[in-house]
Amino acid sequence: MNGKVWMLTIAVAAGLSACVGTPKDNRASPSYLPSSGQEETRITDSAIAADLAYIEKLQARAAKLNDGGKPLRGYHLAKAQAWLDFAVDEYHENDRSRIIENALAQAEVLIGALELDSQQINPDTPIVGGSSKLREDLWVKVARAKEHGNFGCATKKVAQLEVQLVWAGHEYAESGWRHASPYIQIAEDLSGQIDKLLGGC
């Protein structure tokens, strides 16, 4: 890697890390896809294999947390998994924007914090670069659910809804409402499930 490419990689990494929204004492800084900064030329078998291997290692870390006793319905692990699902789906869709790396960075920071057993994990869900904010009513419902006395019964679905809204926002930013509507429908369905869980805890 030549000096210019190396400096560009460092600059990109620093910029992405700044928008992840992690606690100040979080020592788990995200790493990046091997094809980072080369999205437009991510077409060789070797590049794709390296990227998928990186994603699989991140998924394995999430699975290890569950093996160690972190429940899948736990808010932060469920959100990390939702970010991973988002990133993997977009990778297989051959998305050439930085949304994949942005989603993976969110997943890795959450997984890293859980590995450190941090008690100061930021519960906010950022609208990452490559997405836009949709359905303010559902975001309000998310905020209310987090304050609800029965939140513990709906943590997984709330985490999934937050990431699903970011995902829908990406589809909207990329191709408009018609393309985003199936993703919005999933968000609406999750919202209905949350209502049932909060009411029947």
Phi, psi and omega in degrees: 000126181281170186299319182294317180295319179299315180295323178295318179299317179297317181295318179296315180300317181296318181294318181291319180299325183293335184257012180282331177078049183258161177299151183297329183267009181284114184273358183270089179276138184290147171260186190222157178305143176305331181270014181308130180081001181232031185304322183291339181245022182278073187231349182277153179300321182293320179294315180295318179298320179294318178298312182295326177295320177298314180296320180296323177296321178294318177297321179297324177295321177295318179297322179296323176299318178295318177300329181276002175113356176284119184291144179298333179277356177299139189306308187287322178290321177297321179290320177301317180294322178297319177297319178297316179300317178302309183296316182296317180299315180293326178296315180290339173278358179064036175297129183258005177277183179270011182297326181297310181293323178297318179292318179297323178298319177298315180298316184293322179295317178295316180297317179299319179294321178293323177297327177276358183056038181294141176259008184234043180282129181296122181276355182288152178243109183284152169275096188290161178304133183101359178234173174218159185276124177239161171051068179305327180298324179285327175295322176297319179297321176300313181298319179292322179297321181294336180264355183288145180297336180257022182306324181302337180275349186232015187303314183297315182292325178295314178300316179295322180296317180302311181291324178298324177293322176294320179298314178299321178297326177292315180297323178293314180297329184279316188219008176093178189296319182302318179289327183279341189303321177296327179286325175293322178299319177298319178297318178297319178297318177298320178300317178296321178295322179297316178304316180294319181293318180292326182278338184242027185296000000 
